[in-house]
Every structure is written in C-alpha cells, then in structure tokens.
Amino acid sequence: MPNQNFKIEAYTDNDREYILNVWEKSVLATHDFLKSTDFIEIKALVQTINFNDLEVYCLRQKSEVAGFIGVAERKIGCFSYRLNISEKVLRES
C-alpha cells in the first residue's frame, strides 16, 4: 500500500470535536440496530467524557482526524474511524 500519510498521535483537547464527529458518523453507519432514542441517550453520555482521563490516540490522515482508539489495561476499549477514508484506502490497496 502506498504511503497514505497516516500518523497516530496522543489525544489533545483540540481533537475533541473531531473525535466526537468521527464517533457519531461511525456509530450511525454501523449500529443500525440502535433506536434513535437510544442513540440520542448514548450520544449525550459520550459528550460528557473527559478524554484526558483516558488513554486515547487519534489516527490522522494529513491534518484531519480520521479515527481514534481508546486503550484500557493494554486492551482496545473503543475504536472508531471515518468510513470514507478507510474505504478509499481499501480500494487503492
């Protein structure tokens, strides 16, 4: 696969809105079993998370946050990514 200019960097407060946006789009695209009321409730809960209290890393393509990963006790606790970037990478590889 050609160099896609991906970087993994530790979360900063500047990333908050970007990862919330990635999370929302990822959940809406992959969790069709959720009722809209459930999604609204979960979204409200996720928006209260202080990501500084967690081990979170952002996947960047160029300067955009393309995804993020949360790690707890050396295990992946959450993972979300923006689907359009991943689909493009898969088509090009």
ChimeraX attribute file (.defattr): number of C-alpha atoms within 10 A of each C-alpha:
attribute: neighborCount
match mode: 1-to-1
recipient: residues
	/A:1	7
	/A:2	7
	/A:3	5
	/A:4	10
	/A:5	9
	/A:6	14
	/A:7	14
	/A:8	15
	/A:9	13
	/A:10	13
	/A:11	20
	/A:12	12
	/A:13	10
	/A:14	8
	/A:15	16
	/A:16	17
	/A:17	12
	/A:18	17
	/A:19	24
	/A:20	17
	/A:21	15
	/A:22	20
	/A:23	21
	/A:24	17
	/A:25	15
	/A:26	17
	/A:27	16
	/A:28	14
	/A:29	11
	/A:30	10
	/A:31	10
	/A:32	10
	/A:33	9
	/A:34	13
	/A:35	10
	/A:36	11
	/A:37	9
	/A:38	11
	/A:39	17
	/A:40	12
	/A:41	11
	/A:42	12
	/A:43	15
	/A:44	11
	/A:45	10
	/A:46	14
	/A:47	12
	/A:48	8
	/A:49	11
	/A:50	10
	/A:51	18
	/A:52	12
	/A:53	7
	/A:54	12
	/A:55	16
	/A:56	20
	/A:57	21
	/A:58	24
	/A:59	22
	/A:60	17
	/A:61	15
	/A:62	11
	/A:63	10
	/A:64	12
	/A:65	23
	/A:66	23
	/A:67	25
	/A:68	25
	/A:69	19
	/A:70	18
	/A:71	14
	/A:72	11
	/A:73	7
	/A:74	8
	/A:75	8
	/A:76	12
	/A:77	12
	/A:78	12
	/A:79	15
	/A:80	20
	/A:81	22
	/A:82	20
	/A:83	16
	/A:84	10
	/A:85	12
	/A:86	13
	/A:87	10
	/A:88	10
	/A:89	13
	/A:90	10
	/A:91	7
	/A:92	9
	/A:93	7
